[in-house]
């Protein structure tokens, strides 16, 4: 793109999408077993707070995503190098996503998925702040690569929470809900993104979007830890009561 092959890349994209569609024609879908009533997305969330926490973090990241492509496009146009900044950011992001995809499963298996997802979106927010501060193509490419890797880790972590905690129709409902969160968040962000950038400027928008994304992710992590601590407190109290009773047979009798 930066070299000027915009028309050629559009043709490459069109051919790639066409080939992918042709390859998918022969795939036969597996019929799901008939169920009396398909579970709702809200109903499937019951008893799965980690999924909800992950959706809040991911939904916020989807909403603020506009700052990345639109912001870099505006920066390039304002500096007389249209497309260069966006190409650097997308190229770095693509490379980071590929690397993140390769290592994501191994990383997710070693750590708790929900905190890992919150950490991933926190880092992604910090990356956007970095893009708003260091606005040179090499710096943007490097920071965008880290952003792409962390985003993949976050997505993998949330998907793992869903697949480990649900099956059948509930799993399908949760995966559909995740798609709704991402698409709705992205659409809402793109709807208001142009006005926000026009009012605040591209660099300030990147910094603000990154700060919002990181803050929400950190907030989700704090709320989750507090909820887990509150749930474990009654269990610890019950254990202490049983132990105290065991050490005083007369009192227990």
C-alpha positions in Angstrom: 0.0 0.0 0.0 2.7 2.5 0.9 4.5 1.7 -2.4 1.4 2.7 -4.3 -0.1 -0.7 -5.3 -3.5 0.2 -4.0 -5.5 -1.0 -7.1 -3.4 -4.2 -7.3 -4.1 -5.0 -3.6 -7.8 -4.5 -4.1 -7.8 -7.0 -6.9 -5.8 -9.4 -4.7 -8.3 -9.1 -2.0 -11.2 -9.6 -4.4 -9.6 -12.8 -5.8 -8.8 -14.1 -2.3 -12.4 -13.6 -1.1 -13.7 -15.3 -4.3 -11.5 -18.3 -3.8 -12.4 -18.6 -0.2 -16.1 -18.6 -1.1 -15.6 -21.2 -3.8 -13.8 -23.5 -1.4 -16.5 -23.1 1.2 -19.3 -24.2 -1.2 -18.5 -27.9 -0.8 -18.5 -27.9 3.0 -21.5 -29.7 4.5 -22.7 -28.3 7.8 -23.3 -30.6 10.7 -26.9 -30.7 11.8 -27.4 -29.9 15.4 -29.7 -32.1 17.5 -33.2 -30.8 17.8 -33.9 -29.1 21.2 -37.2 -28.0 22.7 -36.2 -24.4 23.1 -32.9 -22.7 22.1 -31.3 -21.0 25.1 -31.1 -17.2 25.0 -27.7 -15.4 25.2 -28.6 -13.8 28.5 -29.8 -17.1 29.9 -26.6 -18.8 28.8 -24.6 -16.2 30.7 -26.1 -17.3 34.0 -23.4 -18.7 36.2 -20.6 -17.7 33.9 -19.4 -14.3 35.1 -16.0 -14.7 33.4 -17.7 -14.8 30.0 -19.5 -11.5 30.9 -16.3 -9.9 32.1 -14.5 -10.9 28.9 -17.3 -9.5 26.8 -17.1 -6.2 28.6 -13.4 -5.9 27.9 -13.7 -7.1 24.3 -16.8 -5.0 23.6 -14.9 -1.9 24.8 -12.0 -2.7 22.6 -14.3 -3.2 19.6 -16.0 0.2 20.3 -12.7 2.1 20.5 -11.2 0.2 17.5 -12.1 3.0 15.2 -9.2 5.1 16.6 -6.7 2.7 15.0 -7.6 2.6 11.3 -9.4 6.0 11.1 -6.8 7.7 13.3 -3.9 6.5 11.3 -5.6 7.4 8.0 -6.1 11.0 9.2 -2.6 11.3 10.5 -1.2 10.2 7.2 -3.4 12.6 5.3 -2.5 15.5 7.6 1.2 14.9 7.1 1.1 14.6 3.4 1.7 10.8 3.3 -1.7 9.4 2.8 -1.9 5.6 3.4 1.7 5.3 4.7 0.8 5.4 8.4 -2.2 3.1 8.0 -0.1 0.7 5.9 2.6 0.6 8.6 0.0 0.0 11.4 -1.9 -2.7 9.5 1.3 -4.5 8.4 2.6 -4.5 12.0 -0.8 -5.5 13.3 -1.0 -8.4 10.8 2.4 -9.7 11.7 1.7 -9.5 15.4 -1.6 -11.3 14.9 0.1 -14.2 13.1 2.7 -14.6 15.8 0.0 -14.3 18.5 -2.1 -17.0 16.8 0.9 -19.4 16.8 1.6 -19.0 20.5 -1.9 -18.3 21.8 -3.0 -21.8 22.6 0.2 -22.6 24.5 -0.1 -19.4 26.5 -3.8 -19.8 27.3 -3.2 -23.3 28.6 -0.6 -22.0 31.1 -2.6 -19.1 32.6 -6.1 -18.4 33.8 -8.1 -17.3 30.8 -10.2 -14.5 32.3 -7.3 -12.5 33.8 -5.2 -13.2 30.7 -8.0 -11.6 28.6 -8.2 -8.5 30.8 -4.4 -8.2 30.7 -4.4 -8.5 26.9 -6.9 -5.7 26.4 -5.0 -3.6 28.9 -1.8 -4.0 26.9 -3.7 -3.3 23.7 -5.0 0.0 25.1 -1.5 0.9 26.1 -0.4 0.2 22.6 -2.9 2.7 21.2 -1.7 5.3 23.6 1.8 4.6 22.3 0.7 5.1 18.7 -0.8 8.5 19.7 2.5 9.5 21.2 5.2 8.1 18.8 3.6 8.9 15.5 6.3 7.7 13.0 5.7 4.8 10.7 8.4 2.5 12.2 7.2 3.1 15.8 3.5 2.6 14.8 4.4 -0.7 13.0 6.2 -2.0 16.1 3.5 -1.0 18.6 0.8 -2.3 16.3 2.6 -5.6 16.1 2.4 -5.9 19.9 -1.3 -4.8 19.8 -2.1 -7.6 17.3 -0.4 -10.2 19.4 -2.2 -9.2 22.6 -5.6 -9.0 20.8 -5.3 -12.6 19.6 -4.4 -13.7 23.1 -7.4 -12.0 24.5 -9.8 -13.4 21.9 -8.4 -16.9 22.4 -8.7 -16.6 26.2 -12.4 -15.6 26.1 -13.2 -18.3 23.5 -11.5 -20.9 25.8 -13.7 -19.8 28.8 -16.8 -20.3 26.6 -15.7 -23.7 25.3 -14.6 -25.0 28.7 -17.7 -23.9 30.6 -20.5 -24.8 28.1 -21.6 -27.4 25.6 -24.2 -27.8 22.9 -26.9 -25.2 22.4 -25.5 -23.0 25.2 -22.1 -22.9 23.7 -23.6 -21.9 20.3 -25.6 -19.2 22.0 -22.5 -17.8 23.8 -20.4 -17.8 20.7 -23.2 -16.0 18.8 -23.5 -13.5 21.7 -19.7 -12.9 21.4 -20.2 -12.1 17.7 -23.0 -9.7 18.5 -20.8 -7.9 21.1 -17.9 -7.5 18.6 -20.0 -6.4 15.6 -22.3 -4.0 17.6 -19.3 -2.4 19.4 -17.3 -2.0 16.1 -20.3 -0.5 14.3 -21.1 1.9 17.1 -17.4 3.0 17.2 -17.3 3.6 13.5 -20.5 5.5 13.6 -19.1 8.1 16.1 -15.4 7.8 15.2 -15.3 10.4 12.5 -16.9 13.0 14.7 -14.6 12.2 17.6 -11.5 12.5 15.5 -12.6 15.7 13.9 -13.3 17.2 17.4 -10.3 15.9 19.3 -7.7 15.2 16.6 -6.3 11.8 15.6 -3.4 11.6 18.1 -5.6 12.6 21.1 -8.3 10.2 20.0 -5.8 7.3 19.9 -4.5 8.2 23.4 -8.1 8.6 24.7 -9.3 5.3 23.1 -6.3 3.5 24.5 -6.9 4.9 28.0 -10.6 3.9 28.0 -9.8 0.4 26.8 -7.0 -0.2 29.3 -9.1 1.3 32.2 -12.1 -0.8 31.5 -9.9 -4.0 31.3 -8.2 -3.2 34.6 -11.6 -2.4 36.1 -12.9 -5.8 35.0 -9.9 -7.5 36.5 -10.4 -5.8 39.8 -14.1 -6.5 39.9 -13.5 -10.2 39.1 -10.9 -10.5 41.9 -13.2 -8.8 44.4 -16.1 -11.1 43.4 -13.8 -14.2 43.7 -12.6 -13.0 47.2 -16.2 -12.5 48.3 -17.2 -16.0 47.2 -14.3 -17.6 48.9 -14.8 -15.8 52.2 -17.9 -17.9 53.3 -16.1 -21.1 52.3 -13.1 -20.2 54.5 -15.3 -19.3 57.4 -17.1 -22.7 57.1 -13.8 -24.5 57.1 -12.6 -22.7 60.2 -15.8 -23.5 62.0 -15.5 -27.2 61.2 -11.9 -27.3 62.3 -12.8 -25.5 65.6 -15.6 -28.0 66.2 -13.3 -30.9 65.5 -10.7 -29.6 68.0 -13.4 -29.3 70.8 -15.3 -32.6 71.0 -17.3 -31.5 74.0 -18.5 -28.3 72.3 -19.4 -30.3 69.2 -21.4 -32.8 71.2 
